[in-house]
């Protein structure tokens, strides 16, 4: 039974010392907040810290200690903190898939115009060599969005610009040169 008395004495002195420290800090806090003119505006990080501690203290103890804001306000910060925690990640706020970056889209269009025989998979492979990861479906969507047809039709279609460039040669020569290439 001697050890039980010793334990009670030690814990009692430790509790007494903690109570005195808390009382001192509360008094110091009141003195300092009395010297400050105007409102204190804690940052978001400070609000989070105060809210987490206040939740552990509960309302009755918080009414004795809180000087920066009312206990209802501090507990409101805690409720908001918990609500934000379970609100889901920020990246899920946007609707739909992320857009293709402009550089990759520009490269897709450039490759399709310069290489009319290249299909979606070939363009995807060339983009992978340049460090851009796109799927063939994405390449097709980009080309469709800009009015460029798929590879077989792209090769067969004739633009007015290319047709007017060949007006000096005969139509037959021009058409036969297109079939050979």
C-alpha positions, 0 to 999 in steps of 0.5 A: 500500500505504500506505493499507492500512497506514493503514486497518489502523492506524485500525481497530486503534485503533478496535477497541482503544478499543471493547474498552476501553470494553466492558471498562470497562462490564463492570467497572462493571456488576459493581461496581454489581450487587455493591452491589445487595442482592436480585434485579433485576427488569427490566421487559418492555421492558428484557427485550426490549432485553437479549434482542435484544442478547444474541442478537447477542452469542451465548452465549460472550460473554454468559457473560462479560458477563451479570450481571442473569440467567443467559445461558440465561434471557436467551436464553429471553427472546429465544425468547419474544420471537420466539414472540410475534412470530409468534403472530398478532395479539391481536384474533384470539384471540376467537372469532367476530364482535364483538358488537353494542354495547348502545346500537345493540341498544337503538336497534334494539329501540326503532325496531322497537317504535315503528315496526312497519311499518319493515323491516330496511333502514329501521332500518339507514338510521335507525341510519346517520343516528345514526352506527351502522353495522349490516347488515340481517342484524345487525338481523334477528338482534337482533330475532330474538334478542329475539323480535320478528318481521319488519315485515309480521308485526310489523304484523299481530300484536296484543299483549294490551296493545293489544287490552285498550286497545281493549275500550271500542270494538267489535271491528269498529271496532278491526279496521277502524281497524287495516286502514286504517293 
